[in-house]
Amino acid sequence: MGIADGFLKYNREVPGTRDPKVRVNDSNEIYLPFPEEKTKQQASRCMDCGIPFCHNGCPLGNLIPDFNDAVSEGDWERAVRVLYSTNNFPEFTGRICPAPCESSCVLAINKPAVAIEHIEKSIAEKSFELGLVKPQPPLHRTGKKVAVVGSGPAGLAAAAQLNKAGHKVTVFEKDEKAGGLLRYGIPDFKLEKWTIDRRLAILEAEGIKFKYNRKIGQDTTLKKLYRKYDAVLLCIGSTKPRAIAIPGNHLKGIHFAMDYLGLQNRRVDGAQIAPEQDINAFGKHVLVIGGGDTGSDCVGTANRHFAKSVTQLQYRYMPSTERHPTNPWPEVAVTLSSSSSHEEGCERSWGWLNKEFIADENGHVKGLRVVELEWKNQSEYTEKPNSERILPCDLALIAIGYERPEHDAFTSNFKFELDRRGNFKLNDWQTNVPGIFSAGDACRGQSLVVWAISDGREAARAIDVYLMGSSELPSKELSKYQLF
């Protein structure tokens, strides 16, 4: 490494954030500039350990010690080369990945982990700043055509890899712009959308075609795509939201989280939202039901709408601030954490069971009846006597996950085999219908953006083998043996 004892000399340091009272007035990213020299110091904290568990912690298999070494020495070109060898879109993962690699960092056994996510973002932005990211159309075309359905991170990653292999790739997107969850699920204060547009311009210049407002099953059918293209890849995500099965869940003012977040992202993008379709938290008592990242994003958005109050509820008990013995390193740490949205203002409540939504005289939600829980262990609880109460609620946002992909329009054309959760069942990324593949949440279930990119890359290689008999596209297994 550039500094062999950097992990002893320097403490973990990451970019600061803008004042919460200021940043709730806009939808810009929250982080402050960070000196390049400090980023080099943070990279030098990497121990270059003999067995880099961060490789396994990262779903993409990023070669983390290699790019840390390059950054610590100021060799940005080498850092870019290493990072892009395993990750098509580090500008996304460097901003929104929960960094399971950091939980697996060997230094994290007894010290704060290396700031891997920040370093990754820094490399990504340097790659554009230095002009190292340029359109690179393939030198030769194979004559094969591939349709990618869905332009989220899995679809984009697969499209980029398939195009690199020389195939003609067309991406079909049901919305008006590409990005999927990146564009219409993740708030701008975490991922400004110019980062997506910048990448899309490169993908288009490399020869990938995008067709927007194309809903498969309405504007065209999967059967037609199957006939026209040599292979079809379904990257449609897992977007059927899980409903909250309690009385009153039909009332006005109760919405799924992604409906709320998608409207806000369109609003920030300048779209006109019809009053009858709008969901706005201004001046309202907001209850966010669900304790994950999506729920946190709802909190941050409600703060920017200047809600009267924001409360996030979850039925589980409050996590510990320390690792539990059953959750040892190098597993992803299941501990209490606070997001930037929580810092902006939110009451967080654990151990509450939702019983019933209460209506006003107009059929609009005005409250939520809850009862406090006493947990016996991780799976058993009882209701605490005399703990029932009604929380004020003018707007309820349901963020308790997703059931399955919305594939009804596809299963009407083909008898796809599905797993018990309703996801596509695959064999080497291929469904039971020869020539139709899937990747990302549509086959994995609700997961992380970094897993979607990884799946897209691996599926692209499988499609290339299907079309050509072999493939020179990289895979996670092969990348372990590459040297830089």
C-alpha positions as CSV (number, residue, x, y, z in Angstrom):
1,M,0.0,0.0,0.0
2,G,1.0,3.6,-0.4
3,I,1.3,4.0,3.4
4,A,1.8,0.5,5.0
5,D,0.7,1.7,8.4
6,G,-2.1,4.1,7.3
7,F,-4.6,2.3,9.4
8,L,-2.6,3.2,12.5
9,K,-1.9,6.8,11.4
10,Y,-5.4,7.9,10.3
11,N,-8.9,7.6,11.8
12,R,-11.9,7.0,9.6
13,E,-13.2,10.3,8.1
14,V,-15.9,10.8,5.5
15,P,-17.5,13.9,4.0
16,G,-19.7,16.0,6.2
17,T,-23.2,16.9,5.4
18,R,-25.0,20.2,4.9
19,D,-27.0,21.6,7.8
20,P,-30.3,19.6,8.1
21,K,-32.3,22.9,8.5
22,V,-30.9,24.1,5.2
23,R,-31.0,21.0,3.1
24,V,-34.6,20.2,3.7
25,N,-35.3,23.3,1.6
26,D,-34.0,21.6,-1.5
27,S,-33.6,18.1,-3.1
28,N,-29.9,18.3,-3.8
29,E,-27.4,15.7,-2.5
30,I,-26.5,16.4,1.1
31,Y,-22.7,15.9,1.2
32,L,-20.1,18.6,1.4
33,P,-16.9,18.6,-0.7
34,F,-14.0,16.5,0.6
35,P,-10.3,17.2,0.0
36,E,-8.6,14.8,-2.4
37,E,-5.7,14.5,-0.1
38,K,-7.9,13.2,2.7
39,T,-9.5,10.7,0.3
40,K,-5.9,9.4,-0.4
41,Q,-5.4,9.1,3.4
42,Q,-8.6,7.2,3.8
43,A,-7.6,4.8,1.0
44,S,-4.2,4.3,2.8
45,R,-6.1,2.9,5.8
46,C,-6.7,-0.3,3.8
47,M,-4.5,-3.0,5.4
48,D,-4.1,-4.9,2.1
49,C,-4.9,-8.0,4.3
50,G,-4.0,-11.5,3.2
51,I,-7.6,-12.5,2.8
52,P,-9.7,-9.5,1.8
53,F,-13.1,-10.4,3.1
54,C,-14.5,-7.2,1.5
55,H,-14.4,-9.0,-1.8
56,N,-17.0,-11.4,-0.6
57,G,-18.9,-8.7,1.2
58,C,-19.3,-6.9,-2.1
59,P,-21.9,-8.5,-4.3
60,L,-20.0,-7.3,-7.4
61,G,-16.7,-8.8,-6.1
62,N,-15.0,-5.4,-6.4
63,L,-11.2,-5.6,-6.1
64,I,-11.2,-3.2,-3.2
65,P,-7.6,-3.4,-1.9
66,D,-6.4,-2.9,-5.5
67,F,-8.2,0.3,-6.0
68,N,-7.5,1.5,-2.5
69,D,-3.8,1.1,-3.2
70,A,-4.1,3.0,-6.5
71,V,-6.0,5.9,-4.8
72,S,-3.5,6.1,-1.9
73,E,-0.7,6.5,-4.4
74,G,-2.7,9.1,-6.4
75,D,-2.9,6.8,-9.5
76,W,-6.4,7.5,-10.5
77,E,-6.2,5.9,-13.9
78,R,-5.3,2.6,-12.4
79,A,-8.0,3.0,-9.7
80,V,-10.6,3.6,-12.5
81,R,-9.4,0.6,-14.5
82,V,-9.7,-1.7,-11.5
83,L,-13.1,-0.4,-10.4
84,Y,-14.7,-0.5,-13.8
85,S,-13.5,-4.1,-14.3
86,T,-16.2,-5.3,-12.0
87,N,-18.7,-2.4,-11.8
88,N,-20.4,-0.6,-14.6
89,F,-21.9,2.1,-12.5
90,P,-19.8,3.1,-9.5
91,E,-21.3,6.6,-9.6
92,F,-24.5,4.9,-8.4
93,T,-23.2,2.4,-5.9
94,G,-20.8,4.9,-4.5
95,R,-23.8,7.0,-3.5
96,I,-26.5,4.6,-2.5
97,C,-25.0,1.2,-1.7
98,P,-25.3,0.3,2.1
99,A,-21.7,-0.9,1.7
100,P,-21.8,-4.5,3.0
101,C,-18.1,-4.5,2.0
102,E,-17.4,-2.2,5.0
103,S,-19.1,-4.6,7.4
104,S,-16.7,-7.3,6.0
105,C,-13.6,-5.1,6.2
106,V,-10.9,-6.8,8.4
107,L,-10.1,-3.4,10.0
108,A,-13.7,-3.3,11.2
109,I,-12.9,-6.1,13.7
110,N,-11.7,-3.6,16.2
111,K,-11.7,-0.2,14.4
112,P,-14.0,1.8,12.1
113,A,-14.0,0.3,8.6
114,V,-12.2,1.7,5.6
115,A,-14.4,4.3,3.9
116,I,-14.8,2.1,0.9
117,E,-18.1,3.6,-0.4
118,H,-16.7,7.2,-0.3
119,I,-13.5,6.0,-2.1
120,E,-15.6,4.3,-4.8
121,K,-17.6,7.4,-5.4
122,S,-14.4,9.5,-5.6
123,I,-13.0,7.2,-8.2
124,A,-16.2,7.3,-10.2
125,E,-16.3,11.1,-10.2
126,K,-12.5,11.3,-11.1
127,S,-13.2,9.0,-14.1
128,F,-15.5,11.6,-15.5
129,E,-13.4,14.6,-14.4
130,L,-10.3,13.2,-16.1
131,G,-12.2,12.3,-19.3
132,L,-11.6,8.6,-18.8
133,V,-15.2,7.6,-19.4
134,K,-15.9,7.9,-23.1
135,P,-18.3,6.0,-25.4
136,Q,-16.6,2.8,-26.6
137,P,-18.8,1.2,-29.3
138,P,-17.9,-2.4,-30.1
139,L,-15.5,-2.8,-33.1
140,H,-17.6,-5.6,-34.5
141,R,-21.3,-6.5,-34.4
142,T,-22.4,-10.1,-34.1
143,G,-25.7,-9.7,-35.9
144,K,-27.6,-10.9,-32.9
145,K,-30.4,-8.8,-31.3
146,V,-31.3,-8.7,-27.6
147,A,-34.3,-7.1,-26.0
148,V,-33.9,-5.9,-22.4
149,V,-37.2,-5.3,-20.7
150,G,-36.7,-2.8,-17.9
151,S,-34.1,0.0,-17.5
152,G,-33.3,-0.3,-13.8
153,P,-29.7,-1.1,-12.6
154,A,-30.0,-4.8,-13.7
155,G,-31.3,-3.9,-17.2
156,L,-28.7,-1.1,-17.7
157,A,-25.8,-3.3,-16.6
158,A,-26.9,-6.2,-18.8
159,A,-27.4,-3.9,-21.8
160,A,-24.0,-2.3,-21.3
161,Q,-22.3,-5.7,-21.2
162,L,-24.3,-7.2,-24.1
163,N,-23.5,-4.2,-26.3
164,K,-19.8,-4.6,-25.4
165,A,-20.0,-8.1,-26.7
166,G,-21.2,-6.8,-30.0
167,H,-24.9,-7.6,-29.9
168,K,-27.6,-5.0,-30.9
169,V,-29.4,-4.1,-27.7
170,T,-32.8,-2.5,-27.4
171,V,-34.1,-1.5,-23.9
172,F,-37.8,-1.3,-23.4
173,E,-38.9,0.9,-20.5
174,K,-42.5,1.4,-19.3
175,D,-41.9,4.9,-17.9
176,E,-41.0,8.1,-19.7
177,K,-37.3,8.0,-18.7
178,A,-34.8,5.3,-18.0
179,G,-33.4,4.3,-14.6
180,G,-36.2,2.3,-12.9
181,L,-35.7,2.4,-9.2
182,L,-32.7,4.7,-9.6
183,R,-34.9,7.4,-11.1
184,Y,-38.4,6.9,-9.6
185,G,-37.6,5.3,-6.3
186,I,-34.5,6.8,-4.8
187,P,-34.8,10.5,-3.8
188,D,-32.7,13.1,-5.4
189,F,-31.1,14.1,-2.1
190,K,-29.4,10.6,-2.2
191,L,-28.9,10.4,-6.0
192,E,-29.3,13.4,-8.2
193,K,-30.7,12.4,-11.6
194,W,-28.1,14.1,-13.7
195,T,-25.8,11.2,-12.7
196,I,-28.2,8.8,-14.5
197,D,-28.6,11.1,-17.6
198,R,-24.8,11.4,-17.8
199,R,-24.4,7.6,-18.0
200,L,-27.4,7.2,-20.4
201,A,-25.7,9.6,-22.9
202,I,-22.7,7.3,-22.9
203,L,-24.7,4.1,-23.3
204,E,-26.7,5.6,-26.2
205,A,-23.5,6.8,-27.9
206,E,-22.2,3.2,-27.6
207,G,-25.1,2.0,-29.7
208,I,-27.8,1.0,-27.2
209,K,-31.3,1.9,-28.2
210,F,-34.0,2.9,-25.6
211,K,-37.7,2.8,-26.2
212,Y,-39.8,4.6,-23.6
213,N,-43.4,4.4,-22.6
214,R,-43.5,0.8,-23.8
215,K,-45.5,-1.3,-21.5
216,I,-45.1,-5.0,-22.4
217,G,-48.6,-6.4,-22.5
218,Q,-50.2,-3.2,-23.6
219,D,-48.0,-1.5,-26.3
220,T,-46.5,-4.7,-27.4
221,T,-46.4,-8.3,-26.2
222,L,-43.6,-10.5,-24.9
223,K,-44.5,-13.0,-27.6
224,K,-43.7,-10.4,-30.3
225,L,-40.4,-9.6,-28.7
226,Y,-39.6,-13.3,-28.5
227,R,-40.2,-13.6,-32.2
228,K,-38.3,-10.5,-33.2
229,Y,-35.2,-10.9,-31.0
230,D,-32.6,-13.6,-30.5
231,A,-32.9,-13.3,-26.7
232,V,-35.0,-11.5,-24.3
233,L,-33.9,-10.4,-20.8
234,L,-36.6,-9.6,-18.2
235,C,-35.3,-7.0,-15.6
236,I,-38.7,-5.8,-14.4
237,G,-37.9,-5.6,-10.7
238,S,-40.1,-6.7,-7.8
239,T,-42.6,-3.9,-7.7
240,K,-45.9,-5.4,-6.5
241,P,-46.2,-3.7,-3.1
242,R,-47.1,-5.6,0.0
243,A,-50.3,-4.3,1.5
244,I,-51.0,-3.8,5.2
245,A,-53.8,-6.2,6.0
246,I,-55.6,-4.3,8.8
247,P,-59.1,-2.8,8.9
248,G,-59.3,0.6,7.2
249,N,-56.5,0.1,4.8
250,H,-58.7,1.3,2.0
251,L,-59.1,4.8,3.4
252,K,-58.1,8.0,1.5
253,G,-54.7,9.2,2.5
254,I,-53.1,5.7,2.7
255,H,-50.5,5.2,0.0
256,F,-47.7,2.9,-1.0
257,A,-44.2,4.4,-0.5
258,M,-43.1,4.1,-4.1
259,D,-46.2,5.9,-5.3
260,Y,-45.2,8.8,-3.0
261,L,-41.5,8.7,-3.9
262,G,-42.1,8.4,-7.6
263,L,-44.4,11.5,-7.7
264,Q,-41.8,13.5,-5.7
265,N,-39.0,12.6,-8.1
266,R,-41.1,13.6,-11.1
267,R,-42.0,16.9,-9.3
268,V,-38.3,17.6,-8.8
269,D,-37.7,16.8,-12.4
270,G,-40.2,19.5,-13.4
271,A,-43.2,17.4,-14.2
272,Q,-46.6,18.8,-13.6
273,I,-48.6,16.6,-11.2
274,A,-52.4,16.7,-11.5
275,P,-54.0,17.7,-8.2
276,E,-56.1,14.6,-8.0
277,Q,-53.0,12.4,-8.4
278,D,-50.7,14.3,-6.0
279,I,-49.5,13.0,-2.7
280,N,-48.1,15.8,-0.5
281,A,-47.2,15.8,3.2
282,F,-47.4,19.6,3.8
283,G,-48.9,20.4,7.2
284,K,-49.9,16.8,7.8
285,H,-49.2,14.2,10.5
286,V,-47.3,11.6,8.6
287,L,-46.9,7.9,9.7
288,V,-44.3,5.9,7.8
289,I,-45.0,2.2,8.4
290,G,-41.8,0.2,7.8
291,G,-38.3,0.6,9.1
292,G,-36.1,0.0,6.0
293,D,-34.4,2.3,3.5
294,T,-37.6,3.0,1.6
295,G,-39.3,4.1,4.8
296,S,-36.3,6.4,5.6
297,D,-36.6,7.9,2.1
298,C,-40.3,8.7,2.8
299,V,-39.2,10.4,6.0
300,G,-36.7,12.6,4.2
301,T,-39.3,13.4,1.5
302,A,-42.0,14.3,4.1
303,N,-39.5,16.6,5.8
304,R,-39.0,18.4,2.5
305,H,-42.8,18.7,2.2
306,F,-42.7,20.4,5.7
307,A,-45.0,17.8,7.3
308,K,-46.4,18.8,10.7
309,S,-45.0,15.6,12.2
310,V,-43.2,12.5,10.9
311,T,-43.3,9.2,12.8
312,Q,-41.7,6.0,11.6
313,L,-43.2,2.8,13.0
314,Q,-41.9,-0.7,13.0
315,Y,-43.1,-3.8,14.9
316,R,-39.7,-5.2,15.6
317,Y,-37.8,-4.3,18.8
318,M,-35.1,-1.6,18.6
319,P,-31.8,-3.1,17.4
320,S,-28.7,-3.0,19.6
321,T,-25.9,-0.5,18.9
322,E,-23.4,-3.4,19.1
323,R,-23.2,-6.6,17.2
324,H,-25.0,-9.6,18.7
325,P,-23.0,-12.8,19.2
326,T,-25.2,-14.4,16.6
327,N,-24.2,-11.7,14.1
328,P,-20.4,-11.9,14.0
329,W,-17.9,-10.2,11.7
330,P,-17.7,-10.5,8.7
331,E,-21.5,-10.7,8.3
332,V,-23.4,-7.5,7.5
333,A,-23.9,-5.9,10.9
334,V,-27.5,-5.8,12.1
335,T,-27.3,-2.8,14.4
336,L,-29.1,0.4,15.1
337,S,-28.4,3.0,12.5
338,S,-29.7,6.5,11.6
339,S,-30.0,7.9,8.2
340,S,-29.6,11.5,7.1
341,S,-33.4,11.6,6.9
342,H,-33.7,10.8,10.6
343,E,-31.3,13.5,11.4
344,E,-33.6,16.0,9.7
345,G,-36.5,15.2,12.1
346,C,-38.4,12.1,12.8
347,E,-39.9,10.2,15.8
348,R,-38.8,6.6,15.5
349,S,-40.9,4.0,17.3
350,W,-40.1,0.3,17.7
351,G,-42.3,-2.5,19.0
352,W,-45.7,-1.4,17.8
353,L,-48.4,-3.5,16.1
354,N,-50.8,-1.8,13.8
355,K,-54.4,-2.7,14.5
356,E,-56.7,-0.4,12.6
357,F,-56.8,2.8,10.6
358,I,-59.4,5.3,11.8
359,A,-61.5,7.3,9.4
360,D,-63.0,10.8,9.6
361,E,-66.5,11.6,8.4
362,N,-65.2,11.9,4.8
363,G,-63.6,8.5,4.6
364,H,-60.1,10.0,5.0
365,V,-57.6,8.5,7.5
366,K,-57.3,10.5,10.7
367,G,-55.6,8.0,13.0
368,L,-54.0,4.6,13.5
369,R,-54.8,2.3,16.4
370,V,-51.6,0.6,17.6
371,V,-50.6,-1.6,20.6
372,E,-47.2,-1.9,22.1
373,L,-45.4,-5.3,21.9
374,E,-43.3,-7.2,24.4
375,W,-40.8,-9.4,22.5
376,K,-39.9,-12.8,24.1
377,N,-37.3,-13.6,21.5
378,Q,-36.6,-12.8,17.9
379,S,-39.8,-14.4,16.7
380,E,-42.3,-14.3,19.6
381,Y,-44.1,-11.4,21.1
382,T,-47.2,-10.6,23.2
383,E,-49.3,-7.5,23.3
384,K,-48.5,-5.3,26.3
385,P,-51.7,-4.8,28.4
386,N,-53.3,-1.4,28.5
387,S,-50.8,-0.1,25.9
388,E,-53.3,0.6,23.0
389,R,-53.4,4.1,21.7
390,I,-54.4,6.1,18.6
391,L,-51.7,8.0,16.7
392,P,-52.8,11.0,14.7
393,C,-52.4,10.4,11.0
394,D,-53.4,12.5,7.9
395,L,-51.1,10.6,5.6
396,A,-49.9,7.0,5.9
397,L,-47.0,5.7,3.8
398,I,-46.7,1.9,3.5
399,A,-43.1,0.8,3.2
400,I,-43.1,-2.9,4.2
401,G,-41.6,-4.4,1.1
402,Y,-42.8,-6.1,-2.1
403,E,-44.5,-9.4,-2.8
404,R,-43.2,-10.3,-6.3
405,P,-42.6,-9.0,-9.8
406,E,-45.6,-7.6,-11.7
407,H,-45.3,-10.2,-14.4
408,D,-49.0,-11.0,-15.1
409,A,-48.7,-9.6,-18.7
410,F,-45.8,-12.1,-19.3
411,T,-47.2,-15.2,-17.7
412,S,-50.3,-14.9,-19.9
413,N,-48.0,-15.4,-23.0
414,F,-45.7,-18.1,-21.5
415,K,-46.0,-20.6,-18.7
416,F,-43.0,-19.5,-16.7
417,E,-41.9,-21.5,-13.8
418,L,-42.0,-19.4,-10.6
419,D,-40.5,-20.0,-7.2
420,R,-42.7,-20.0,-4.1
421,R,-42.4,-16.2,-3.8
422,G,-43.5,-15.6,-7.3
423,N,-40.1,-14.8,-8.8
424,F,-38.8,-16.2,-12.0
425,K,-37.2,-19.6,-11.5
426,L,-33.9,-19.7,-13.4
427,N,-31.2,-22.1,-14.6
428,D,-28.0,-20.2,-15.4
429,W,-30.1,-17.0,-15.6
430,Q,-32.5,-18.6,-18.2
431,T,-36.1,-19.2,-17.5
432,N,-37.8,-22.5,-18.5
433,V,-38.6,-20.8,-21.8
434,P,-35.4,-21.1,-24.0
435,G,-34.1,-17.7,-25.0
436,I,-35.9,-15.7,-22.2
437,F,-33.7,-14.7,-19.3
438,S,-34.1,-12.7,-16.1
439,A,-32.0,-10.8,-13.7
440,G,-32.2,-8.5,-10.6
441,D,-35.2,-8.4,-8.3
442,A,-37.4,-10.2,-10.8
443,C,-35.6,-13.4,-9.9
444,R,-33.9,-12.6,-6.7
445,G,-36.7,-10.7,-4.9
446,Q,-36.4,-7.3,-3.3
447,S,-32.7,-6.5,-2.9
448,L,-29.9,-4.0,-3.3
449,V,-28.9,-1.9,-6.4
450,V,-25.4,-3.5,-6.2
451,W,-27.0,-7.0,-6.4
452,A,-29.0,-5.9,-9.4
453,I,-25.9,-4.6,-11.3
454,S,-24.1,-7.9,-10.4
455,D,-27.0,-10.0,-11.7
456,G,-27.3,-7.9,-14.9
457,R,-23.6,-8.5,-15.6
458,E,-23.8,-12.3,-14.9
459,A,-27.0,-12.6,-17.0
460,A,-25.4,-10.8,-19.9
461,R,-22.5,-13.3,-19.9
462,A,-25.0,-16.2,-19.9
463,I,-26.9,-14.7,-22.8
464,D,-23.7,-14.2,-24.7
465,V,-22.8,-17.9,-24.2
466,Y,-26.4,-18.8,-25.3
467,L,-26.0,-16.8,-28.5
468,M,-22.4,-17.4,-29.4
469,G,-21.4,-20.6,-27.7
470,S,-18.8,-18.9,-25.5
471,S,-18.1,-15.5,-24.0
472,E,-15.3,-13.1,-23.3
473,L,-17.4,-11.0,-20.9
474,P,-16.0,-11.0,-17.4
475,S,-17.7,-12.7,-14.4
476,K,-17.2,-12.5,-10.7
477,E,-15.3,-15.8,-10.7
478,L,-13.0,-14.7,-13.4
479,S,-12.3,-11.3,-12.0
480,K,-10.8,-12.8,-8.9
481,Y,-7.8,-13.8,-10.9
482,Q,-7.2,-10.6,-12.9
483,L,-4.1,-8.6,-11.9
484,F,-3.7,-4.8,-12.3
